[in-house]
């Protein structure tokens, strides 16, 4: 009974939050096969996610992010031009109607008025050792005058298979283990 209470107090932190349970040891003769980390699909089409690893070249990541930001800007300005063309097509509308239409378009969100509020964002994602690379990319774009950067931390659960000696590699008899990985997201937008 005393050992149960001692283990409970050890598993709780100074703030009272519980730590995740430690994984049991791997049996002798067993190997661990790591599965790929599950990826989440972007919530909107305007969001572009770029997953990087520790070995991804820095320059190629910055080029991909800049290319996507430019693409998002072109798409946003094209939709803004479509609104302007619709407004110009209605030549019989009164001046008050045109002014209300322009104010309604500009009140959709804060921005510079040239369509940047709809430009979207690029999210650079990394887990484990790639967190350092994500911070380097975020710092690079934070130094740029035309970009804003937000960082979000999180955890991702990765599933591993424990394969006993003599079993098939992907047989149903193996044990599955979930391990938690730290992750960092850098959200990069144009100002």
C-alpha positions in Angstrom: 0.0 0.0 0.0 2.8 2.4 0.9 4.6 1.6 -2.4 1.4 2.5 -4.4 1.2 5.9 -2.7 4.9 6.5 -3.3 4.6 5.7 -7.0 1.6 8.0 -7.3 3.5 10.9 -5.7 6.5 10.2 -8.0 4.3 10.3 -11.1 2.8 13.6 -10.2 4.8 16.8 -10.9 5.2 19.8 -8.6 2.0 21.4 -10.1 0.0 18.2 -9.6 -0.1 17.2 -13.3 0.4 13.6 -14.0 3.2 12.4 -16.2 2.5 9.8 -18.9 3.3 6.3 -17.8 6.7 5.0 -18.7 6.7 2.3 -21.4 7.5 -1.2 -20.3 10.9 -2.7 -21.2 11.2 -4.5 -24.5 11.4 -8.3 -24.1 14.7 -10.0 -25.0 14.9 -11.1 -28.6 12.3 -8.6 -29.7 12.8 -5.7 -32.1 11.0 -2.4 -32.4 9.8 -1.3 -35.8 8.9 2.4 -36.0 5.9 3.4 -38.1 5.8 6.8 -39.9 4.4 9.6 -37.9 0.7 10.2 -38.7 0.1 13.5 -40.6 -2.9 15.7 -40.2 -4.6 17.1 -43.3 -4.7 20.9 -43.5 -8.0 22.4 -42.4 -8.3 24.8 -45.3 -7.0 24.9 -48.9 -5.1 28.2 -48.2 -2.9 26.4 -45.6 0.1 24.7 -46.9 2.1 22.3 -44.5 5.7 21.6 -45.1 7.1 18.7 -43.0 10.9 18.8 -42.5 13.4 16.5 -40.9 16.8 17.2 -39.3 18.5 16.5 -42.7 16.3 18.7 -44.8 18.5 21.5 -46.4 17.8 24.9 -44.9 17.9 26.7 -48.2 15.4 24.4 -49.9 12.9 24.9 -47.0 13.1 28.7 -47.3 12.7 28.5 -51.0 9.6 26.3 -50.7 8.1 28.6 -48.1 8.8 31.7 -50.2 7.4 30.0 -53.3 4.2 29.1 -51.5 3.8 32.6 -50.0 4.1 34.1 -53.5 1.6 31.6 -54.9 -0.9 32.5 -52.0 -0.4 36.2 -52.7 -1.1 35.7 -56.5 -4.3 33.7 -55.7 -5.5 36.3 -53.2 -4.8 39.2 -55.6 -6.6 37.4 -58.4 -9.7 37.0 -56.2 -9.5 40.6 -55.3 -9.3 41.6 -59.0 -12.4 39.4 -59.6 -14.3 41.5 -57.1 -13.1 44.7 -58.7 -14.2 43.4 -62.1 -17.7 42.4 -60.7 -18.0 45.9 -59.3 -17.0 47.5 -62.6 -19.4 45.3 -64.6 -22.4 46.8 -62.7 -22.3 50.2 -64.4 -25.9 51.0 -63.6 -25.3 50.9 -59.8 -25.4 54.1 -57.9 -22.4 55.5 -56.2 -23.8 54.6 -52.8 -24.2 50.9 -53.9 -20.6 50.8 -55.1 -19.3 52.4 -51.9 -21.2 49.9 -49.7 -19.9 47.0 -51.8 -16.3 48.2 -51.4 -16.8 48.7 -47.6 -18.3 45.3 -47.3 -15.3 43.7 -49.0 -12.8 45.6 -46.9 -14.6 44.9 -43.6 -14.1 41.1 -44.0 -10.8 41.4 -42.1 -7.9 43.6 -41.3 -5.2 44.0 -43.9 -3.5 46.4 -46.2 -6.5 46.5 -48.6 -4.7 44.7 -51.5 -5.9 41.2 -50.7 -3.3 40.1 -48.2 -5.9 39.2 -45.6 -6.9 36.2 -47.8 -3.3 35.3 -48.7 -3.2 32.3 -46.4 -0.3 30.9 -44.4 2.5 28.4 -44.7 3.0 26.0 -41.8 6.5 24.5 -41.3 6.3 21.4 -39.1 9.1 19.4 -37.4 9.3 16.8 -34.6 12.3 15.6 -32.5 15.6 16.7 -33.8 14.0 18.8 -36.6 12.7 21.3 -34.0 16.0 23.2 -34.3 15.6 23.4 -38.1 12.0 24.8 -37.7 13.3 27.5 -35.3 16.0 28.5 -37.8 13.5 28.8 -40.6 11.1 30.8 -38.3 14.0 33.1 -37.3 14.9 33.6 -41.0 11.4 34.7 -41.9 11.0 36.8 -38.8 13.9 38.9 -40.0 12.2 39.5 -43.3 10.2 42.8 -43.4 7.2 41.3 -45.2 6.5 38.2 -43.0 5.0 37.5 -39.6 5.8 34.3 -37.7 3.9 32.5 -35.0 5.3 29.4 -33.2 3.1 26.6 -31.7 4.4 23.7 -29.7 2.7 20.3 -29.3 3.1 16.6 -29.0 2.5 13.9 -31.5 1.9 10.2 -30.7 3.9 7.8 -32.9 3.0 4.1 -33.0 5.8 1.5 -32.8 5.4 -2.3 -33.3 7.3 -4.7 -31.0 8.1 -7.8 -33.1 9.0 -11.0 -31.2 11.8 -13.1 -32.6 10.4 -15.7 -35.1 7.2 -13.7 -35.9 6.3 -12.2 -39.2 7.3 -8.6 -39.6 3.7 -7.2 -39.7 1.8 -10.1 -38.1 -1.1 -9.4 -35.8 0.6 -11.1 -32.8 3.0 -8.2 -32.2 2.5 -5.5 -29.5 1.9 -1.9 -30.4 3.4 0.9 -28.3 2.7 4.6 -28.5 5.5 7.0 -27.8 5.1 10.8 -27.6 7.3 13.2 -29.6 7.6 16.9 -29.2 6.6 19.0 -32.3 6.9 22.6 -33.3 4.9 24.4 -35.9 5.9 27.7 -37.4 3.1 29.6 -39.1 4.4 32.1 -41.6 2.2 34.8 -43.2 2.7 37.9 -45.3 2.0 41.2 -43.5 
